[in-house]
Amino acid sequence: MARRNQAGLFDIRNIIGGLLLAYGVILLLMGLFGDQARDKTGDINANLWAGIALLVVGGVMVVWAVTRPVLVPEDQLEQDSEDG
């Protein structure tokens, strides 16, 4: 049986999840401490709710990437290294 390697940090789920988490933190902080222009959003703190949603989706992406990593077969790695 061929040995398999994980894709690691370059898995697109880690990159997208990390960006969503970063923007989620920024929006959450703006929703809590920033100027709350509720008259423009129908008396809803849009930054707060958008930040929470981004944190949840980003967290799901990162957990998904950790629990179900992409496995690359060893023979594929050898073939790619031989090709250049």
SULNORSUL-V990611 format. One record per helix or strand of 3 or more residues. SS is the DSSP state (alpha for helix, beta for strand). FROM is the first residue (numbers start at 0). LEN is the number of residues. Records with the same first field share a line. If there is no record, write none. Layout:
SS=FROM-LEN + FROM-LEN
This chain:
beta=3-3 + 70-3
alpha=7-3 + 11-22 + 37-3 + 45-22 + 73-10
